[in-house]
Amino acid sequence: MFYNDKKELLFVGKARKLRQRIKKHFEDTVSPIKMHRNEVTKIDVCVVEGPVHREIYETFIINELKAKYNVDKVFFKMKSE
């Protein structure tokens, strides 16, 4: 879970190889947070056993905490400004 300095959740992802995945988010040109890397000030890790549980937990966190840059798996609507 990637957070900014205001403690807002920016992005949620899952990985089997955490170091490689985080590195990819900061170097890759297709990462969902590629335009917002400079906003990330904190990364939290949560270990969840089992692929089904990981998928459910990721989707739950994205929707419950309203992750700003997760565009798939979103079941809430953002208000237009």
C-alpha positions, -999 to 999 in steps of 0.1 A, spaced: 0 0 0 15 33 -11 7 64 9 14 101 5 25 126 32 -12 133 40 -17 96 49 -39 92 18 -39 58 2 -25 62 -34 -22 27 -47 -27 -9 -36 -10 -39 -52 -1 -74 -45 30 -95 -53 47 -128 -45 82 -111 -49 78 -79 -30 112 -63 -36 109 -68 -74 73 -55 -76 80 -23 -56 111 -17 -77 91 -21 -108 65 5 -97 93 31 -93 111 22 -126 85 9 -150 69 31 -177 35 14 -174 30 14 -137 -3 29 -126 16 53 -103 42 63 -129 31 99 -129 27 101 -91 59 84 -78 70 116 -62 39 116 -40 48 83 -23 62 88 12 53 56 29 48 19 19 29 -5 41 30 -43 36 4 -68 47 10 -105 44 -21 -125 33 -19 -162 27 -36 -178 -3 -43 -162 -37 -81 -160 -33 -77 -142 1 -51 -118 -14 -74 -109 -43 -104 -103 -19 -83 -83 5 -67 -62 -22 -102 -54 -37 -116 -47 -2 -88 -22 7 -90 -4 -26 -127 2 -21 -128 7 17 -99 32 18 -106 46 -17 -71 41 -32 -66 71 -54 -48 55 -84 -63 20 -86 -86 22 -116 -95 -14 -118 -113 -32 -90 -131 0 -80 -167 -3 -69 -172 32 -55 -177 64 -75 -155 94 -70 -173 127 -68 -166 151 -97 -149 184 -86 
